[in-house]
Amino acid sequence: MKALACELPSTLGLPLSRFSRSELRRQVLAAGIVADISGTTIWRWLHADALRPWSRRSWIFPRDPEFGPKAERVLDLYHRQWNGRALCGDEFVISADEKTQIPIRTRRHPITPPGPGRSMRVEHEYRRHGVCAYIAAWDVHRARLFGDVVAKISIVAFDALVAQVMAREPYRSAERVFWIVDGGTIHRGQRAADRLQARFDNLTLVHLPTHASWMNQIEIYFSILQRKALTPAHFSSQDAVAERILDFQQHYQQIASPFEWKFTRCDLNRLLARSPTPAHPSLREAA
């Protein structure tokens, strides 16, 4: 029973995407494994081994040939290390990215606040007024936020944010400022590094591996912003969205502290050991 539950139904010639308890019961009875069995018994056996074949989890396999080395550099920076040495007091680490496609929506009826025995009520229907984007940067060890709301992400908008940060102390006179970014279009590859480092000689651009946004600390702040300030959405214009986001940015700045980052090189090695390598045939096809 447990071995069957760990198979993909398609490998057994079944037109199913995953097993449910009833499908498992039907299969073992048809195969003559048992004369009779209940769904409750199946659940109890699988529960004992923490098997839940009816559930699933989305996953992206590492496909970057240099996933390990790139990720290690970022993890080292989070723990104030670079090329095997500790960072000095005048070296800083900044995580930056864009939150794109923020919807500008107006509910057809106003949101009703909660009351005795009644939760907040949010009208299901809304009017669309387009989208906007939020470009932000997070000082990993000092818990400082910088950002701006724009109609559309662009190299000009990102470079403006970098210039805004780098013009301030302590970054302006710092020995070195590391900017951690993903491979997005506006800060991709060596061209972006050359462009920014030509303007700021103490800036070092550090790229995350492909499909590793979960390692970018600014994404943690984006999730906080989404939950606390942008849900439910009820904005009539981009200016209204910008006011909410930037007001929340200022509010969060007053209570912010550095994120307690616990994922280390050892954790990364265990993760990569469980994942197929980029040379795996299925990953070459996907890439």
Phi, psi and omega in degrees: 000313181293322178296319178297319181295337181268008176260150170283131183305326182297330179290344178260009179079018181261138181278054183234150175272328176202161183276140164253172178299318181294321178292322176297317179299315181298320183291316182290329176290318180294327180279353180074021180292320175224158178284322177200152180198150179261159176297328179294320178295318177301314180300319183295317180296314181291324179297327181297331179252015179055041177259129178222076186295346179275354179257165178210162179222130178290146186204142173242119179287141176300123180240359178280121180303334180251029183304311182300303181300319180294316181294322180298322179298318181292316179298321177299318180297321178298331178259021175057050175228148175208122181053040174083005178232157179285144177291147176278172182294336180256030172241133188233155182236124181237134176254129185223149177190183179238140170258105188263168174053045175284118185287140174255105187231144173243122176295144182292339174226147182301149175292133181264126181292160179292157178214183180303121179069017183215131178276172175301141179247129182238121179300134183289321184273149182210165174255137180270140176232027180094197181223166174215184183220156180235120178255126187218158178224144185230121175284111190300319187259346179251355179055052177246140184245143174220143179184169178206151178258130182229160179291327184205139179289147180199165176299319181299316182293319180293316180297328178294321177295316178301316180295322179299317181288313186289344178279350183262154169277146009270003187288326183300319183255013181291154175296317179201142177235117179270127176251116179266122181222163175269192182268028179299159187305321188278354175215042185268136166069191185291331180298319178294319179298316180296319182298314183284321181288340174289331179272327184229104187288348178258014180260135175235118180273128181239119183266137173287158172295163174298140180059046178227035179299335179296346178267357182267114188296334179298335178294330177295316178295320178301321180293323176295314178301316182298314183291318191269335187236338187246002179233122358282153182277130177205083184225140183265346184202168176296325179298322179293320177295315181299318179299316179296313183295313184287328174293319178293321177304315179293319178297313182294327180302328182288335184245359188288149170219158181303141176294140180277090185275115185251348182288123186241181175302321180298317178296320179298316180297322177294321179296314181292329179294333180273350186255147174299150179279162178301341180280351181300132185307318183295327180284328176295320179295318181295321181293000000 
